[in-house]
Amino acid sequence: MKRKLSLLLMTALLATTLAACTSSSGGDASTTPAETSNAASEEKTQEADEAPADTGTTQEAEVAETEADELEGEITFWHSFTQGPRMENIQAAAEAFMTDHPKVKINIETYSWGDFYTKWTTGLASGNVPDMSTARAGEVVEMINADAILPLDDLIDSIGRARFYESPIQEMTYSDGNCYAVPIYSHAFVMWYRKDLLEKYNLEVPKTWDEFNEAATAITQGENGEVYGCSVPMGTNDLYATCFLDTYVGSNRESLITQDRKPNLTSPTALEGIQYWVDMYKNNSPADSINFNTLDQATLYYQGKNAFDFNSGFHISGVEANTPELLDYIDCAPVPTINGDGNPDYIVNNMPMVVWKNSAHPEICKAFIEYFYEPDNYIPFLHSVPVGMMPALKEITNDPAFLNNDTIKKYQNAMETISDALSHGTYIAMEYGPCVEAGILANQRVIENMFQDIVLNGTPVEEAAQAAEEQLLELFSAAE
Amino acid sequence: MRGNKKMIASMTSWFFVLPAILVVVLLMLYPVTSSIFYSFTNKNLIKADFRMIGLDNYKAILSDKSFWTAFVTNLKWTAISLAGQLFVGFTAALALNRIKRGSGIYRTLLIIPWAFPSIVLAFSWKWILNGVSGFLPNILVKLGICETAPQFLSSAELAFPTLVFLNIWFGAPLMMVNILSALQTVPQDQYESAQLDGASGIQSFCHITFPHIRMVVGLLVVLRTIWVFNSFDIIYLITGGGPGNKTMTVPIYAYDTGWGMRMLGKSSAVTVLLLLFLLLVCSLYFRLLNRWEKESTS
């Protein structure tokens, strides 16, 4: 009996194994559904091409041609628009596109920015990357360096190169002359403040870093822990300390990188900036901000517990969601400078959209992106975070449909300040053009670790900056 | 005929073992061998090409001060967490073993920390301990216990002990449940005889309880040593190894090297060193367990 049972089980196991082998050998194991549908599409195209010759009728030939031109396939789109309205707008645009192209399927997957970076860097080796995605400006060069994304000049020309602002296109154009991304929107880091608190303590909007320090200190002391003058985020799971340091250095029109692409943390301005933010942390910031990431820092401002912050127009929607009663008391201004004169260099983030080399259907990705820029899709998307997302297309900026938004009307000063900042800045360390070193400097958290080392271990600023610079240099060399 | 039967029996056993072998080969052997291979290369996470560089990665790691700091932190993390989990788990198991009524409810309540996914625990604790709006720091101030809100996760002095406390709270229930099961296998008549002979509670524990449960406790310690030494999620989700590397352990160091700095070759070398160390520790543990087993059989 036992032997029979064993034989029966053996046969079952063998049959299952063979069945599994048969099903996997039925097609290449690595073939994705998108590839399968691409093959089907090619087959159909071939059939369509052959059709006119078989029938010889013009009408049928036209039908066949339309069928051949029709988009068909499945794509995966990763984006990092985790907030509800933006996510819904993207989803709505994808659904409308799929209605227009019934043979297309767009799978949308949403990841936070941090997760997105981990996901694409780890997925690259296994080919587990999407067909198209959003990215952070600093990551595009890394993607180009890894030979992971496609040039999009044909798409840009098709949309109309002249319709885009020049600087985002330049920022996404690599040394080989190809442009590898299209800007979906732009924003700039400006100084956000609380009008009511400035009024309460009889303070002017600071124009110099000294004035900024005085104002932050006055508010911290006056509010006795209820509101902090300026929280300084140093968490190693984000790039916020790098943003703060870059804002200080940029205010003196300098860069965290040299023209020959070496880290520049030991210049007099950089050392001054590091010391400035360390002092600001000690005097006017919650101790916990040593671990703060973007969301922690922004939440503090949204909840009215931070008087000053450096961020984009996204702060308006954040405050609206958390403490709407503060909406009348927030505004932004240009970032302070050392002497209060001249135009600072801002951190400008031109949010790119890229198409991955692994994609079996780049034509669908490009068609969807082009469709997305149509005003009916693009303006509602920009309105999902008004003032937060500034148009990448010139004509939209002055489009009455875009300007006809309550938030945009209310925060006219913020719109002007951010628009001005957009024309005076680049992404972190991209002052000398897009380079992989800029991505490393922004994404490797070396600067955040340096700040923590100074604050917690008491390492002298010069020593910590020197060590961070050496570490960055090593990372730059490894990336070559 | 007999030879055929033997062959069929042997094949049958192989067929039954095959799935397990496949799982081991695919899920363990491949990652381990590829890690060993990459540890001798300059493999970068996002670059396809790489070359052999011999022992350079090992030399770089062993001469890196941060690695040794992480290693020492890892040893402290493991030793204190394990001792704490064992103490709390043992105490709770002894107490539960004596409770006759409602022990099921207590057992369920005490197992709660273990039953939740670590991501939920990590974010809950992060919220509770937040230095600005966290419940615990603010209540301590309101009750007058602290003058200012204690910075559990951002103070250089408090971050590590806080994480160790959370790990003890999280791991003790597993110890408790297993030790309690072992305690319930101890024959009660031995305690009665010991009582008649006038043995004290401590003597009963040392001569009856402990010899009966030490194998279970030993195996638990072996397992927990490996898990705690390798634990990543709780630390990464709560402090990410910070502030100022105060909670940086070797697995976090390996992750930062491989996934942060994308030096996959170097990161592989760290994991190989970690594997060797754990193999050494486990062999010592198993030698002790074997001795105990021999003692109890003799």
Interface residues (C-beta under 8 A of the other chain):
Chain A: R3 S6 L7 L9 M10 L13 L14 T118 T121 T122 L124 A125 E142 N145 A146 D147 A148 M234 G235 T236 N237 P286 A287 D288 S289 I290 N291 L300 Q303 K305 Q444 R445 N449 Q452 D453 V455 L456 N457 L475 A478 A479
Chain B: I8 M11 T12 F15 F16 L18 N42 N44 L45 I46 K47 A48 N130 G131 V132 S133 Q151 L153 S154 S155 A156 T239 G240 G241 G242 P243 G244 N245 K246 W259 G260 M261 R262 M263
